Amino acid sequence: MEKYILAKIRNHFADNSLNDITGTLTNELKGLSGIIKSGSSIAIAVGSRGIDNLPKVVKAVVDFIKQEGGNPFIVPAMGSHGGATDEGQAEVLSGYGISELSMGVPVRSSMEVIELPNGGLHHKIYMDKNAYESDGVILINKIKPHTDFHSTYESGLVKMSVIGLGKEHGAEAIHHFGVHGLTELIPVSAKQILSTNKILAGIALIENAFDKTMMIKAIKAERIMSEEPKLLDIARANRPAFPVDQFDVLIIDRMGKNISGVGIDTNIIGRTKIFGQAEPGFPKIKSIVVSDLTDESHGNATGVGLADIITRKLYEKIDFEITYKNISTSSFLERGKVPFIAENDFEAMLLALRNCGSPLLGKERIIRIKDTLNLNEMYVSEPILNELENNAQIEPIKINVAMFDQHKTWNPF
């Protein structure tokens, strides 16, 4: 059996991670002192996105509300994720370490919503019923480039207020309008929601190229719309990227909802697959293979259609009911199409190369990564290694590493 010898390299991104998460956030929260009335019921909105240090952040916010005399509880703010069920959304939070036991406050998971005044807009606006019936809401979310669209506001507090807190109804109301809904209707909807004074503040988190927390900002509600675009620019400047712009095959060991909202970060792979949204110029990748689905995804394989080839192992983990619920809500059906299914990792590699026109032996440009969250270490084929020889940011770790075991499965990363 062909070995497919690759080299393992380390990409030295700037490591500007925060050392004291709780201390940094506690200091930030001082700026929110006074916004919570004694005895008030405060909803903490937490989403389905994988976020570094999320339990620490949520717990610090819980403690702050209690210190201010409030009574906090947690609500899932994740649109239709978790299979659009009360239990499913609570399970997603529990998988991230957010539960009544770990946080010491209730988790009130419900798909019930209240329709808000829409201010004359041509679409409906909703809010989680438990959040609406509270005395105020604090949003917690990561600010980052979105995997579906690019605009002034992408993934963050603004989108969470509209789609996350709007549950399935809010998500469908926006996604009904496709890219226009995401780029144009989310901001105007958020302004309408903020005008109700139900949102008190937002905790904005920014991660670096290692997907580690590098910045935390506590923002009062009236400043969310003006501050979030600045934070998005910082997030863009610190995201990781491949060390080359063009190659034949990308192998991704795993995809999942805890890695990206669409399973595979489209900003990393240079594929969007949304009608009306231009495809990124780079990187240019001929074939993409995905080998596995994370357990934390609970069968949700949203984004699987971004790949060209998947393994039988991944396919058998897909819960199509949950996946299709998420996909149909977004309306981006291309991302739910099942790619070519290979029986094992070795067959997937052969098919991927064939899809490229079978590059000459020894000339294949191949990159293997653990997932689209982790680009600091990767495997590359010899032509790419040679191209990076004079790149001071790249450090070779292991040379001549065989990729497959006797069972035609990838050797551990």
N, C-alpha and C positions, 0 to 999 in steps of 0.2 A: 504493500500500500504506500502511495506517495505520502511523504511526511509533511510537506509544506512547512519548511523551516522559516521561521520569522525571528525578528529581534525585538526584545522588549526595551522600550525607551521611557524616559521620564521628561515631561515637558514642565519646565520650571516657571510656572505662573507666579505672579506676585502673591505672597501669602500675607494678607492684611486682616486675618481673622481676629475677632474680638476674643479676649481672654476671659473677661468677666461678664457673662451675659446678664446674670441677675443684677449685678451692681450697676451695669450700664443702663439697663431698663429702669431700675429703681430710680436712678438719677433723672432719667427722661420723664418718668411719671410725675415727678415733682411739679412739672409744668402744667399738669392737669388738675392739680389740687384745687378744690373748690367747685368742680363741675358736678360733683355727686352730692346730692342732698342726703342727710342722715335718714336712714330707714327706707331709702328708695330701692326699688328692684331693678337691677342692671343686668342686661343680657350681654354676654360675651360671644361674639360671632366668630366661629372657627371653621375654616374650610377643609376641603379634601386634598389640597396640594401637600406633597411632602415638603416640609420646612425644617431646616436645621434648628435644633434646640426648641422645637415647638412646645413640649411639655414645660420647660423652664419658663418660657415666655408667658404661656397661659397661666401658670401658677403665680407668677409675679403680678400679673394683672388681677387675678383673684384676690391675692393678699392686699393689693393696693385698694381695691374697692372696699374690702372689709375694714381696712384702716380708716377709710374715709366715712365709714358708717353705713355703707351700702350693703345690699344683699345680692351677691352675684349668682348667676347661673349661666350655663353654657348652652348655646344653640348651634346646631350644624348649619353652616351657610355655604351650601355646595350645590345649589341648583337641583339638577336631577341625578346627581351622582349617588352612589350607594343603592342603585336600583330604584331610585325614587320612592323609597319606603322609609318609614320611621325607624324600623329596626336596622335597615341597611346603612343609613346615615350614622346612626349611633355606633354601629360596628366599625365603620371607617374611622371615626374619631378614636374609638377604643384601640384600634390597630396602631394609632400614632401615640398612644399613651395618655389619651385624654378621656377620662372616665370619672364617674362620681367618686369612686374609691381613690383614685390618684389625685384628683383636684380638690376633694373635700366639699364640693358643691354639686347641685343637681345638674344633670344633662337632660334637657327637655327637647327631645327630637320629635318633630311633627312635620308633616307635609302640608298642614293647614296654613292658609295665607289669608291676609286681609288685603282687599283692593284699595289702593291709595288714590286720592285725587290726582289726575294726570296732567293738570294744568293746561288742558287744551291740546295735548299731544294726541297723535293718531293711534296710539297703542296703549295698552293697559300696564299699570305698574302695581307690583305686589310686594308684600313684606310678610315674612314668617310671623304667624299669629302670636306665638309666645314672645317674640321680640317686640312686636307692635304693642302688646299689652303690658310690656315692662315700662319703667320710667325713663329708660334710656338704653342705648346700645353702644358698645365699644367694639369696633372691628379689629381683627388681627389678620394680617395677610402679608405675603411676600410681594415686593414690587419687582417685576421682571418683564422682559420682552415676551409677548404672547406667542403661542404656537399657531394661532389661527389668523391673526391680522396684525398690522402695524399702524399705529396712530398716536395721538397725543397721550391717550390713556390706554394702557394695555392690561396686563395682569396686575391687580393690586386692590386697593381699598375701594376705588370708584366702581370697578366692575363687580366686586363682591357685594356692594350695597344694592346693586340692581339685579344681578343674576344669582349670586350666592344666596342672599337673604330672600330673594323672590321665589326661591325653590323651583319646582318644575314649571309652574305657571309663569314665573318671571323669566326663566330661561327660554321657554317657548315663545314668549311675547317678543323677545329680542331676536332670537335665532330665526324667527319667521321671516325676517327681513334680510337674512344672509349677512354678507360683509357690511352692507350699509347699516344694519342694526348694530353691529359690533363697533364700527368706527364712529358713527354719527349719533345713534340713539342712546348708547350707554351714557355719554356725558350729559345729555339733556335730561335723561331719566334720573341720573344721580343728583343733579341740581334740584330736581323736583322732590326727591326723597329727602335731601338735606334741608329743604325749606320747611319740612314738617317738624324740624328740631328734635326728631326722634334719635338721630345719630348724635352721640356726644363727642366721640373722638375715634381715632384710628391708630393702631400700632403698626407702623410700616417697617418691614424687615428687608434688608438687602444682603444678598449672598455674593461671594467672590467666585473666582474660577474653580475653586475647590468645593463649591456649594457649601461653604461654611459662612456663618453669620459674620458680616463685616460692618454692618451699620444698623442701628435701631433708632427710630424716631417716633415719639409720641406726638400726635398732631391733633389739635382741636378741630372739631367738625368744620368750622368756618374757613379753615386753611387747607383742607384736604384737596380741593380742586386746584389750588395754586401751587401746592408743594409737591404733589405726586409726579408731575412731568419732570421736575428737577431730579427727583429720586430715580425715575426711569432712565434718565440719561446716565446717571452713575451706574446703574445696574447694567446697561448696555456696554459701558466702557470696561466692565470687569467680568464679562462673560467669557468662557473658554472657547477655543476654536481648534480645529485641526492644524497641524503645522504645514500642510500642503493643501492646495486648492482643488486639485484634480487627482482622482485615482479610480481604479477599476472596481474593487470590491470593498465594502464595509461590512464587517461582521460585528453584530451587537449581541453580546451574550444574553442580555435580558432587557425586557421592556416592562412598563407597568405604571399604574396611576400614581404610585408613590415616587416615581422618577420624573414624570411629566404629566400634565393634564391630558395630553394626548398619547401617553405611553412612551413616545420617542420625541425628544425635543426637535421640532422642525427647524428651529434656528441653527441647530448644530448640523443636521444632515442636509440642509438646503432643499427640502421638499415641503410643500404646503398642501397641495392637492385640494384646493378650494376654488371653485369657479368664481371669477371676479377678483381674485387676489393673485397678483403677479408672483411667479416663482422666484425665489432668491437666485442671485447670479452665481453664488458660490456657497459651499463647495459643489463641484460637479462630480457626482458619484454614479457609476453605471449600474451597479447591482448592490442591493442592501439585503443582508441576511439577518434574521432575528431568531435566536435559538430557544429562548425561554420567556415565561411570563412570571413576574414576581408573585409570591404568595400574598403579599399585601394588597394586590389588585383584586383579590376575591373573584377572579374569573373575568374581570372587566378588561377586555383587550382592545379598547378604543385606541385607534391609531395603527392597528395591525396592517391596514391597507397601505400604509406608507412604505412597507417593505415589499420586496419582490419575491422573497422566499422565506418560509418559516419551517420549523421542524415539526414532526409529528408530535413530539413532546409538548411543544407550545400549543398546538392546535387542540390537543385533548384537555388542556386546562381552561379553554375558553368557555365562559358561561354566556351563551348567545343572548339569553333574555336580558341580562344586565347590560351587556355590550350594546345591543341594539337599542335599548332604552336610552342610553347615553348618546349614541350616534344619531338616532332619529330626532332627539331633542335639539342637537346642534344643527341638524339638517345637512351636514357634510358627509354624505353617504359613501363617498369614495374611500374614506378612511376606515370604513367597516368592512370593505371587501376582503375576502380571504385570499392571500397570495398562494403561489405554488407551494405545495407541502412536500418537503423532503423527509425521507424516513429517518435520517440521522444527520449529524453535523457534517460529516465528510461528504455525503451526497449533496447537502446544501451548498458546500463550497464548490463542488464540481459544477453544479447547475448555475451558480452565480458567475463563475468564469465563462461558462458557455454563453450566458446571457450577455457577456461583454464581447463576444466574438472570439473567445478562446485566445487570450494574449499569448505570445511566444513564451515558452518555458524559460523561467528565470527573469522575465520582463514584467511579470504580473505586479501591479501596484495594489497592494492589499493592506488594509488596516483593520485591526481587531481591538474593540473596546469592551469594557465590562458593561457600560450603559452610557447614556448621553449625559449623565450627571458627572461621570468620572473620565475626564480627558487628560488628567495629569500623568497617567501611565497608560501605555498602549503597546500593542505589537504591530510592527511594520515589516513589509517585505524588503528585500535587499535594495531594489531600485529607489525606494523612498528613503531608506537609511543612508544610502550614498548621497542623495540630494540634500540631506540634513547635516552632512558631515561638518560643515562650517557654521552651523547655527548654534550660537553660544547658549541658547535657551534649552537645547536638547542634550540630554545625557543618556548614552547607551547604558543599559543595566545588564542585560544578558544577550549574548549573540548565539545564533544557531539553536533556537528552541523549537523542538518538534511540537506541533499543535494538536495531534490526535493520539488517543490511546488505542489499545487493541480492539476496543468496541466501537471505533469510528466516532468517538465523542471528544469534544474539546478537552484538552488537559486543563486543570484548574488555572484560573487567571493568575 
